[in-house]
Amino acid sequence: MHPLLLNRCAEVVAEPLAYIFQKSFDTGQVPTDWKSANVTPIFKKGSRTDPGNYRPVSLTLVPSKVMESIIRDDTVSFLESSKKLNRYQHGFTRKRSCLTNLLESLKP
């Protein structure tokens, strides 16, 4: 399902997707189709004839990305609200990144 189609048909597909998401949460399994992805080579730089100049990008279904985003947001919210994250945690936290991690590690 193309993201634009999903966006324009949100009212119609919201209930069936919510059912699929809930069923997946309850059973601990995701639909089989959501487990497969198309891997596409994306050119980085240099010679286009050198396979080493391409990086693989995994294209997954939009509904699985939506569900993944919901799980990530809820997990991070829980960890932040319950103060379970260490102050040295930089990945997947607001206002923190690889750069802030590097700057903190270089601080005297």
N, C-alpha and C positions, 0 to 999 in steps of 0.2 A: 504494500500500500504506500503510495507516494505521500510524503509529508503534507503537501498542499491539499491533496484529496482528504487526508485525515483531518486536517484543519477545517476544511470547508464542510465536512460531514460530521463534525465533532458531536453535534447533538444526537445524531442517529447512531453513531458507533460507540458512544461513551458507555451506554449500558451494557452492550455485549462485551466490550473490552474490560469493563469493571468486573463482570462475571468471570471472564477468563483469568484476570489478575487474581481475584479472590480464590478461585479454584486452584490456581497455581500456588498461592500462599498456603492454602489449607493442606494440599497434598505434598508440597515441596518439590513439585515437578513443573517444568515448563513445556509448552507444546513442542513436539518434535521439530516442526518447521523452524521454530525460533532458535534451535541449536545449531543450525547450519548457517554458513555465511559465504558470500562470494569474496574471494581474495583477489584484489586488483593491484597490479604493479603501478606505482606512481613514480614518475621520473623525478630525480633529485637534481643532479648536475653532472657535467662532464659529457662523455661520449654516450649517445643513446644506444650504441651497440654493445656496451658493457653491462651485463646483467647486474653487476654490483652497484650500479648507479640508480637502481630502482629500489623503492621500499614497499613492502607489502601493506596494503590497507584492507582491513576486513570490513565488508559492508554487510551489516545485519539488518533485520527487519525493523521498521520504525516502531511498531507496538512493543517489541522487546526492549528497544532503547528507552521508551517511555516508562516501562515497568522498572528497568534498571535505574532510571533517574529517580523514581519514587522511592525505591529501596535505599538508594544512596542518600537521598535527602533525609529520610526518616532515621536512618542509622546515624548520620552525622549529627542530626538534631538531638537524638537521644544521648549520644556520647558527649556532646557539648553541655546539655542541660544537666546531666548527671556528673559532670566534671570528671569523666573517665579518660579524657585526652591529656596526655603529658604536654607540658608547655613546649617541649622540643618537637612536637608533631607539627609538620608543615604541610604534608600532602593532604588534600581533600578538606582543608580548613579555610575559612574566610580570612582574607587579608594576610595570607601566608602563602609562600611559594618556594620554588627552588632558590630564587634570589634571596628571599629573607632568610632561608636556612643557611645559605652561603655567608651572608653578611653576619649572622649571629655566630657562626663558627669561626669567623675571622676576627671577631671582636676581642680585644685584649682583656 
